[in-house]
Amino acid sequence: MKHADIKAAAEALFNEQRNPFGAFSISSETHHAVTIPDAVRRCRWIAVDINASAFGLYFVSPSPERARLVPSFDSDYPATAVTTKFIAGANGEEMVRHSGTSTAPRWWADDGIAGSDAVFQNLTWAERTAPLAPGTNGIAFPVHADRGHCGLVVFLGSTIALPEDTLYEIHARCFSLFAAVARIRPNDASRMRSISKRELECLKLTANGNTSEEIARLLKLSVHTANQYLTQSTQKLNAVNRNQAVAKALRLGLIE
């Protein structure tokens, strides 16, 4: 099923108000007027519909060095779940690559729980992948939105119930949810993608507590040039100072 097919399915769901935070029209005004707490509620309703015990929504960062999953929220919102740290770490790297080339869902199951993969094995469009978090069962839906946004909506739980005839509907609702979140967290992709490797190196070193003089010495630059790189990256991230630029770069996964 292609992106356009899923988007069309999302449109068709507009008149199916199964719950107050379910599907909504891609073109409707309600699509634009959503807050993060509202998005969390919408995602929770999807989780309820498939009997998932946890969930998370992630963006794929536009890092020129290494793309990674950046959490937007999860079922522990406003806190962050332990499983989210695994998914946003090295465990999610394969899903980052997959989401850039395919919209096919990926599922995993804990081999230590007898029959835990039975619910997923009949999903002909979904494929098995390595666990995104240890000791869990789950399914990840690749999602895309305008302006190059890409990400995942992930559901976890040992008793997930997801019949094949509802798979496309759930995926369509994930697409709609992701598009709404992407609108309230505008992508600075055009600015972030223009950040050079050298600018990111200076930001990284600043995050590690290095001064301009120390950065210049480590990178074999003049202090003026080091300051210039930091000023440029601050402007590209629409930050008011270096500290805010570092915070934004860390949150967006541009540096670690």
N, C-alpha and C positions, 0 to 999 in steps of 0.2 A: 504494500500500500504506500503510495507516494504522498509527499507533503500536501499537494493540492487536494488529494482525496480525503486526507484527514481534516484539512481545513474545511472542506465542503461538508464533511460529517459534523463538524462543530457547528456550522451554520444551521444544519437540519435539526440540531438539538434545541434550538431557541424556544420552541413551543413545548418542550418536554420538561416542565418545571417539576422535577422529581423531588427536589429539595431547595431551600432558599439560597443555597450557595452552589448550585449545580452548574450546568452548562449555560452559556449566554452567547449572544450573537457577536461575531467578530466585528460587525459594523455598527453595533448598537452603542449608544452613549454610555451604557453601564459598563461596557468593555473598557472605557477610558477612565471611569471614576471608581477606582479601586485603591484601597490602602493595603499596606503589608498585613495588618491584623485581619482585614477582610480576606486577603489572599490565603492566609493561614486557615481561616475558617472554611474557605472553599476547598482547600486541599484536604482538610480534615473530613469534609463530607464525602469526598471521593474515597478516602481511606475507609470510611464507614461503609460505603457501598460495596467495597471488595473485601471487607473484614480484615483490613490491614491494621496493625497495632502502632505503626510509626510511619513517618514520611519525611521527605525533604525535597527542596527545590534548589537546584544548582545552576549557575552560569558557567560556561566555558570561558575562561579568561583569554583575552587576546594577546597574551604575552608573546613577544617575538622570540624569547628564549625557549620557553617550554609552556605550552598550554596546560591548564589544570582546571579542576572543578573548584569553583568558589561558591560556598554556601550562601543562599539568600535567607532561608529560614528552614526550620524543621519542626517536628511535633513537640519539641521542648521550648519553642519560642515563648518568651524572648531570650531564653538561655539557649545553649547549643548542646545537642546530644553527643554522647561519646562516639556513637556509630558515624556521626557526621565527620568527625575528625579522621576516621579511617577512609571514608568515601572520598573526602577532599584531599587525601594524601596519595601515596603511591598506588594504593588499591584501585584508584579511579582512573589511572592513566590509560588503560586499555579502552575504557568507556569513552574517554575524551576523543581518542582516535576514531572509535566507532561512530560517535555522534556526528562527527564531521563528514561522514560519507554515507550514512544510512539512518533511516527513521525506524528500523526494525527494533522492537523491544528486546531487551536481554534479561534473562532471569537466572537465579542461582538458588541452590538449596543446600542445607546443612546435611551432609551424609550421615551424621550421627543420629538423625531423627528418622525413624523408619517411615517410609511413604511420604516424606516431606516434599518430594518433587512431583508427586502425582498430579497436583493441580496445574502444573506448568507444562507437563509433557505433551498434553493435547493441544497446546497453542502452536499451531503450525507456522504462524508468522514470526513467532518469538524464538530466540536462540538461547542456548545455555552459555553462561560465562562464569569466570572465576568469581567467588564471593567478593562483594564490595566491602563487606564487614564480616569479621569472623563470627561463627556461631549463629548466623542469621539465614533466613529465607527471604527472598525479595525479588522485585522486578523493577527495572529501570526503563523509563520511556524517554527516548531522545526527542527533543522539542526544538523548534526554531521559531523565530519571529522576525519582524522587520528590522532593517539596519544591521543585519548580520548577526543578530543575537542567536546564540546556540546554547543548549543546556540539557539538563536531565530533570525529570520528576521521578523520584524513587519512593517505592512503598515497601515496607518490611513487615514481616509477621509470619508466625508458624501456621496460621489458619487462614491464610488468604484464600478467598473464593473468587475465581476469575474465569467463568466460562468463556469459550472462544467467541460466542455470539455477542459478548459485551466488550471484548478486547478493544475493538475499534472505537466504540463509544467512549470508553475510559481514556484512550489515547487522545481522542479529539478534545475531551474536557481538559486534559493536561496541556494540549496545545493552546487552548483558549486561556487557561490560567497563566501559562508562561508568557503569552503575549501581553496580558494585562500587567503582570509584574514588570516586564521589560519596559512598559510605558511609564511606570512610576519610578523606575530606576533607570533613567535615560542612559543609554550606552555612550560613553565617551570614546568609542572604539576608534573613531577617526583620529582623535587626538592621541590616544594611547598607542595606536599602531605606529604613530610617527615618532615615538620615543626611541632614541637610538640605543644601541647596546652600551655605549660609553655613558650615556645619561643614566641608564639603569644601574650601571656599576657604581656611579657616584651616589645614587640613591641608596643602594645596598650598603655601601660603606658608611653613609650617614646614619642609616638605621642601626649599624653596629657601634655607633658612638664616635666615629672618627670626625675630626675637624677638617676644614678645607685644606689646611696645610698637610695634614696626614694623608688625606685623599690624594693630593697632588703628588706627594712622595711615593705612595704605593702604586699609583698609575703612571708615574713618570710624566706628570703634566706640570704646567705652571699653576700657581694658586689662582691666577686670573682665569685660566681655562677651566679649572675645576669648578670655580664659582659660576662660570658661564653655563656649564653643563647642568648644574643644580638649578640655576635660574630658569633655564629652558624647560627642564622637566617639571618644575613647579608650575610654570605657565601652561604647559600642555595638559597637566592634570587639573587645571582650574583650581589650584590650591592657593591659599593666602601666604603661606610660608613653607619652609623646608619641612618642618615637622608635620604639617598637614599633608604635604606631598608624600612623605614617607608613609604616613598612616593610610592614605588612599591607595598607594602602590601595594602595600601589604594586604589590604582588604580585597583588592582586585586581583591578587595573585601575580602581580607583575614582578615582585621580588619576594624573597623568603627571609 
